[in-house]
């Protein structure tokens, strides 16, 4: 759908003010100024959650116990009945908004869009699959993002939806008018932008302008121009969402991939979003486990995002028939290592989204953290007001460890000896028993 109007001068000046405000606020918790504890960089002490800017909905405080979020609502038939269990819902269909609101007025409800693929219309996203290349060549030929052969669209994940040139301001205007504006007027609190990849995973290369080929990327996965353009898109999109009559938060499904956590463009993205959904989690999209120093850096990154008063939603996927008690305990122990005021968790089998799936282990009343996590006896520990969390993130080593008390049980109620063995990539959440 073509944009029907352009912003006026007042909107333009508001846009500039918003950009300046974001730049001033960004960097309040830089990694380089954080304290050291047992050789691990620690974030500042937990602080009260402040209201998000521009009258966005407040985020739920996750300081106590385990907090959950839900991905999509395909198979949820009574949203009002289950809304109370979830802090956030990633991708709510328009017909379910009222029910989720009725069940829990505090739940953050988001409208799903692909970051730069054709997402159909607000009321019928399936239409995007029907808009083939011929459609876009007729509608907006200069919006299509191609591979370096100059003819093959840079399709993502085998999805037939046409990828669009997200550097084009007209594309962002179209996304705002097609998706964000109606979402704003229909009770949503956020835009859930999918597949915001810091890597150029699908060999995107360029586009046409007035019939002339314009190459922007190398087509390689590691592409600084691609990362810089990601920063530009989130900056423009967030400002446009804030300028709506009912402002919306921007919460992308952020994939960092092989890009370092401390890469400047990663921080710039964090500075210009309102929260992060991470589909990789502690299980690398269900392919393996996040281990060794990568695990440590990942937990610190989760903490850092929260210290910027932005929620971190962690999806943890497992291959079918591999999800059991020890896997659940690994995820929850890892999550509790980095949870502060703004982190929620989800555990599913591969791409098992859209259903209300809650495990009994989520009910653990472990209380709130007593401090930061630390390393001892070769593994990592964190004490809570009503329990203890221990994780061995090593990919190869097992450790025999000893607690200071002998009265603990795990999340299944099994007694845990005072001295016990932690295999590679394993964790325990210990409660008084």
C-alpha positions in Angstrom: 0.0 0.0 0.0 1.4 3.4 -1.0 1.8 6.0 1.7 -1.1 8.5 1.5 0.7 11.5 3.2 4.0 12.8 4.3 4.9 14.1 7.8 4.5 17.8 8.3 7.0 20.2 9.8 5.9 19.6 13.3 6.4 15.9 13.0 9.8 16.5 11.4 10.9 18.6 14.4 9.5 16.0 16.8 11.5 13.4 15.0 14.7 15.3 15.5 14.0 15.9 19.1 13.3 12.2 19.6 16.6 11.3 18.0 18.5 13.7 20.2 16.8 12.4 23.3 17.7 8.8 22.4 21.3 9.8 21.8 21.5 11.5 25.2 20.0 8.6 27.1 22.0 5.9 25.3 25.1 4.7 27.0 23.8 5.2 30.6 25.2 1.8 31.5 28.2 1.3 29.3 30.0 -2.1 29.7 33.3 -0.4 30.2 32.2 1.3 33.5 30.9 -1.8 35.2 32.5 -3.2 38.3 34.6 -6.4 38.5 33.6 -9.3 40.8 35.6 -12.6 40.8 37.0 -11.8 37.4 33.6 -11.2 35.8 32.2 -7.9 34.8 29.1 -7.0 36.8 26.4 -4.5 36.0 25.4 -1.7 38.4 23.3 -2.6 41.3 19.6 -3.3 40.5 17.5 -0.1 40.3 13.8 0.6 40.2 12.2 0.1 36.8 11.4 3.5 35.4 8.5 4.1 33.0 9.4 3.7 29.4 9.5 6.9 27.3 6.7 8.6 25.4 3.9 7.0 27.4 4.7 3.4 26.4 3.2 0.7 28.6 5.2 -0.1 31.7 7.1 -3.3 31.6 6.4 -5.9 34.3 9.0 -6.1 37.1 10.6 -9.6 37.1 12.7 -9.3 40.2 10.8 -12.1 42.1 10.6 -15.7 41.0 10.4 -17.0 37.4 8.6 -14.9 34.7 7.2 -16.1 31.4 6.3 -14.8 28.0 4.3 -16.4 25.2 5.2 -16.6 21.5 2.1 -16.2 19.2 -1.4 -17.3 19.9 -2.3 -19.7 17.1 -3.7 -22.4 19.4 -4.9 -20.4 22.3 -8.7 -20.5 22.6 -9.2 -18.7 25.9 -6.6 -15.9 26.0 -8.3 -14.2 29.0 -7.8 -17.3 31.1 -4.1 -17.6 30.5 -3.0 -14.0 30.2 -2.2 -13.7 33.9 0.8 -16.1 33.5 2.6 -14.0 30.9 4.4 -10.7 31.0 4.6 -10.3 27.2 3.0 -11.9 24.2 5.0 -11.9 20.9 2.6 -11.6 18.0 -1.0 -11.4 19.1 -3.7 -11.6 16.4 -6.1 -8.7 16.2 -9.0 -10.8 17.3 -7.3 -11.8 20.6 -6.2 -8.3 21.8 -9.3 -7.7 23.9 -9.2 -11.1 25.5 -5.6 -10.8 26.6 -6.3 -7.3 27.9 -9.3 -8.6 29.9 -7.2 -11.4 31.4 -4.2 -9.2 32.4 -4.2 -5.5 31.8 -0.4 -5.4 32.5 0.6 -7.9 29.8 2.5 -6.2 27.0 0.8 -7.2 23.7 2.7 -6.9 20.4 1.8 -6.9 16.8 4.0 -9.1 14.6 5.8 -7.9 11.5 8.7 -9.3 9.5 11.6 -6.8 9.8 11.9 -6.3 6.1 9.8 -8.8 4.3 6.3 -8.1 2.8 4.0 -8.8 5.8 0.7 -8.6 3.9 -1.9 -6.3 5.5 -2.8 -5.6 9.1 -5.8 -7.8 9.0 -4.5 -10.5 6.6 -0.8 -11.2 6.8 -1.1 -14.2 4.5 -1.6 -11.9 1.6 2.2 -11.2 1.8 2.8 -14.7 0.5 0.7 -14.0 -2.6 2.6 -10.8 -3.5 5.1 -12.4 -5.8 8.0 -10.6 -7.6 5.8 -9.6 -10.5 3.5 -7.9 -8.0 6.3 -5.9 -6.5 7.9 -5.0 -9.8 4.5 -3.5 -10.7 3.8 -1.9 -7.3 7.3 -0.7 -6.2 10.1 -2.1 -8.3 12.7 0.0 -6.4 11.8 -1.6 -3.1 12.9 -5.2 -3.8 16.1 -6.4 -2.2 18.1 -8.7 -4.5 21.1 -11.0 -4.3 24.2 -10.1 -6.3 22.9 -11.8 -9.5 20.6 -8.8 -9.6 17.5 -10.9 -10.3 17.0 -13.3 -7.3 15.3 -11.7 -4.3 17.2 -12.2 -1.1 14.6 -14.6 0.3 14.9 -15.5 4.0 14.4 -19.0 5.5 12.7 -20.2 2.4 9.9 -17.8 3.0 8.2 -16.6 -0.3 7.5 -13.1 1.1 9.5 -10.6 -0.9 12.4 -8.9 1.0 12.4 -5.2 0.8 15.1 -2.5 0.9 14.9 -1.4 4.5 17.2 1.6 3.8 14.5 3.3 1.8 12.6 5.7 4.0 9.5 5.1 1.9 9.5 1.4 3.0 9.5 2.5 6.7 6.6 4.9 6.0 4.7 2.0 4.4 5.4 -0.2 7.4 4.2 2.4 9.8 1.0 3.1 7.8 0.3 -0.5 6.9 1.0 -2.1 10.3 2.0 0.2 13.1 -0.8 2.8 12.7 -3.6 0.3 12.9 -1.8 -1.6 15.7 -1.6 1.6 17.6 -5.3 2.2 17.2 -6.3 -1.3 18.1 -4.9 -1.7 21.6 -1.4 -3.0 21.0 1.6 -1.8 23.0 4.5 -2.9 20.8 5.7 -3.9 17.4 7.4 -7.3 17.3 9.8 -7.1 14.4 11.0 -10.6 13.4 14.5 -11.6 12.1 16.5 -8.5 12.8 19.8 -10.2 12.0 23.1 -8.5 12.5 24.5 -10.8 9.8 23.6 -10.7 6.2 22.5 -14.3 6.2 20.8 -14.5 2.9 23.3 -12.9 0.5 21.4 -9.6 0.1 23.3 -7.3 -2.3 21.4 -4.4 -3.7 18.3 -2.9 -5.4 17.3 -0.8 -8.4 16.8 2.9 -8.5 15.0 4.3 -11.6 16.0 1.1 -13.4 19.7 1.4 -12.4 21.4 -1.3 -10.3 22.7 -0.1 -6.9 24.9 -2.5 -5.1 25.0 -1.8 -1.3 26.3 -5.0 0.2 29.0 -7.6 -0.6 26.6 -10.5 -0.3 28.8 -11.9 2.4 27.5 -12.8 5.9 30.0 -10.4 7.7 29.1 -7.0 6.2 29.7 -3.8 8.1 27.3 -1.9 5.8 24.5 -4.3 6.6 25.1 -3.8 10.3 25.1 0.0 9.9 21.9 -0.1 8.0 20.3 -2.2 10.7 21.1 0.6 13.1 19.6 3.1 10.8 16.4 1.1 10.5 15.8 0.7 14.2 16.6 4.3 14.8 14.0 5.5 12.2 11.4 2.9 13.1 11.6 3.6 16.9 11.2 7.4 16.3 8.2 6.8 14.0 6.6 4.5 16.5 7.1 7.0 19.3 5.4 9.7 17.1 2.1 7.8 16.8 -0.9 9.0 18.6 -0.7 5.9 20.8 3.0 5.3 20.8 4.3 1.7 20.4 7.5 0.1 21.7 9.9 -1.6 19.3 10.9 -5.1 20.3 12.8 -7.0 17.6 13.8 -10.7 17.5 17.5 -9.8 17.5 20.0 -12.3 16.2 23.6 -11.3 16.8 25.2 -14.4 15.4 28.9 -14.3 15.2 29.0 -10.6 15.8 30.7 -9.8 19.1 28.4 -8.7 22.0 30.6 -5.6 22.4 30.5 -4.6 18.7 29.6 -0.9 18.6 26.7 -1.6 16.2 25.1 -4.1 18.6 25.1 -1.4 21.3 23.7 1.1 18.9 20.8 -1.3 18.1 20.2 -1.8 21.9 20.1 2.0 22.3 17.3 2.3 19.7 15.0 -0.5 20.7 12.7 -0.9 23.7 13.4 -4.5 24.4 14.9 -7.7 22.9 13.4 -11.1 22.0 16.2 -13.6 21.6 15.1 -16.8 19.8 18.6 -18.3 20.2 18.5 -18.5 24.0 20.8 -20.9 25.9 20.2 -23.6 23.3 21.4 -21.9 20.1 18.0 -22.2 18.4 17.7 -25.8 19.5 21.0 -26.9 17.8 23.3 -27.1 20.8 24.1 -25.5 24.1 25.6 -22.1 24.7 28.8 -23.0 26.7 32.1 -21.8 28.1 32.9 -18.1 27.9 30.2 -17.5 25.4 27.7 -18.5 28.1 29.3 -16.0 30.5 29.3 -13.2 28.0 25.7 -14.0 27.0 24.5 -13.8 30.7 26.3 -10.5 31.0 24.7 -9.2 27.8 21.2 -10.1 29.2 22.1 -8.2 32.4 23.3 -5.2 30.4 20.1 -4.9 28.3 18.0 -4.9 31.5 20.2 -2.3 33.1 19.2 0.0 30.3 15.6 -0.5 31.5 14.8 -2.8 28.5 13.3 -6.2 28.9 15.0 -9.3 27.6 12.8 -12.2 26.4 14.7 -15.5 26.1 13.3 -18.3 23.8 14.9 -21.7 24.5 14.2 -24.4 21.9 14.9 -28.1 22.0 14.7 -30.8 19.4 11.5 -33.0 19.7 11.9 -35.8 22.3 14.9 -34.2 23.9 13.2 -31.9 26.3 13.1 -33.3 29.9 13.7 -32.2 33.5 17.4 -31.7 33.1 17.0 -29.5 30.1 14.4 -27.4 31.8 16.6 -27.1 34.9 19.6 -26.0 32.6 17.5 -23.2 31.0 16.0 -22.0 34.2 19.2 -22.0 36.2 20.9 -20.1 33.3 18.0 -17.6 33.1 18.1 -17.0 36.9 21.8 -16.2 36.7 21.1 -13.1 34.6 17.6 -12.2 35.6 17.1 -8.8 37.1 14.0 -6.6 36.9 13.3 -7.2 33.2 13.8 -10.8 31.9 11.3 -13.4 31.0 11.8 -17.0 29.7 10.1 -19.5 27.4 11.0 -23.2 26.8 9.6 -25.0 23.8 10.5 -27.7 21.3 11.7 -26.4 17.9 9.3 -23.7 16.6 6.6 -25.0 18.9 4.9 -21.6 19.1 1.3 -20.5 19.6 0.3 -22.8 22.4 0.0 -22.2 26.1 2.7 -24.6 27.4 3.7 -24.2 31.0 5.9 -26.5 33.1 5.4 -27.1 36.8 9.0 -26.0 37.4 8.0 -22.5 36.5 6.1 -22.3 39.8 9.3 -22.4 42.0 9.1 -19.7 44.6 12.8 -18.9 44.6 12.3 -15.3 45.6 14.7 -12.5 44.5 18.5 -12.4 44.0 20.8 -11.6 46.9 23.6 -10.4 44.6 25.3 -11.1 41.3 26.4 -14.4 40.0 30.0 -15.5 40.8 32.4 -18.3 40.0 33.5 -20.9 42.6 34.6 -24.5 42.5 34.8 -24.3 38.7 31.1 -23.4 38.2 28.8 -20.4 38.6 26.6 -19.6 41.6 23.9 -17.1 42.5 22.0 -17.0 45.7 18.3 -16.1 46.0 16.2 -15.2 49.0 14.7 -18.7 48.9 17.2 -20.8 47.1 20.4 -21.3 45.2 21.3 -21.5 41.5 24.3 -23.3 40.2 25.4 -23.8 36.5 28.3 -25.6 34.9 28.5 -24.0 31.4 31.6 -26.0 30.4 31.3 -27.9 27.1 33.6 -30.7 28.3 34.3 -30.7 32.0 32.2 -32.0 34.9 32.7 -30.7 38.4 32.1 -32.1 41.9 30.8 -29.2 44.0 29.7 -28.8 47.6 27.0 -26.5 49.1 27.1 -25.0 52.5 23.9 -26.8 53.5 22.4 -30.2 52.9 18.7 -29.5 52.8 18.1 -28.7 49.1 15.8 -30.2 46.6 15.8 -29.6 42.8 12.8 -28.3 40.8 11.3 -31.8 40.6 11.4 -32.2 44.4 14.4 -34.6 44.4 16.8 -34.4 47.3 20.2 -33.1 46.3 23.2 -34.2 48.4 25.5 -31.6 49.9 28.2 -32.8 47.5 27.1 -33.5 43.9 28.4 -33.7 40.4 27.5 -31.2 37.6 28.0 -32.7 34.1 28.9 -30.4 31.2 26.3 -27.8 30.3 24.0 -28.5 33.2 22.4 -26.5 36.0 20.3 -26.8 39.1 17.8 -24.6 40.8 18.0 -25.6 44.5 15.2 -24.9 47.0 14.9 -25.6 50.7 13.6 -29.2 51.2 
